[in-house]
Amino acid sequence: MSGEAAGARAANPARRRRVPRPERERQIVDVAVQVFAKRGYHGASVDEIAELAGISKPMVYLYLDSKEGLFLACLRREADRLVGAFQGAATASGAAPELRLHAGLLAFFSFVAEHRDSWVVLHRQASELSETIATAVAQARRAVMAQVAGLVWAGIEDSGPDSQLSDEDADFVAHALVGAADSLTDWMTRHPDQSPEGVTLRLMNMVWAGMGRVLKGEVWVPGADG
């Protein structure tokens, strides 16, 4: 190696160390989540993402194939983080189903509050894009739904053999609960003074307490009080 080449390497420390592919992809996705959240999918440019990540545009395409591939990488990683946070909190052994559900919902709302960029990518942008991206969103939603439905069903089973509620009822409550949680993330944006803990408690009182009354045989029928 000539003295000139050695000097060039010394002047550019980044060239002395080859960054492993997983680390490089993580760096790219970290930047991309921020850019997609700030500018939207259509407004974000791969040029900007490459510049902020400190690499060339062709290298972004080498690692993640296309702009859609880059967005999918962001979506899947952030969705995995969200699902992992919910599952990790909701699977505590020995705890009652309602306590595990409370822990899972609290982890969900805390994730949204602490990772606003991630939630913008997951919730507000992904549903408006391609079929491939919509499919990835649906997979993440089903993973959370299965966890919630399992906890609801465990609560029904704990109520005893006289319960008249079925698997379909558990699935219904799970969809209502997850749908309410999705909607409440927008409500939290408009009410920044509301903590994840407070939102979780209010939702549990609306849904779980109401389900408890049904389990005791209290069913509302139109006109029954008139």
Protein Blocks (a to p, Z undefined) as FASTA:
>chain_A
ZZklmmmmmmmmmlmpccdfklmmmmmmmmmmmmmmmnojmlpcfklmmmmnopafklmm
mmnopamlmmmmmmmmmmmmmmmmmmmmmmcghiafklmmmmmmmmmmmmmmmmmmlmmm
mmmmmmmmcfklmmmmmmmmmmmmmmmmmmmmmmmmmnojkbcbdfklmmmmmmmmmmmm
mmmmmmmmmmmmbcfklmmmmmmmmmmmmmmmmmnopacdehklZZ
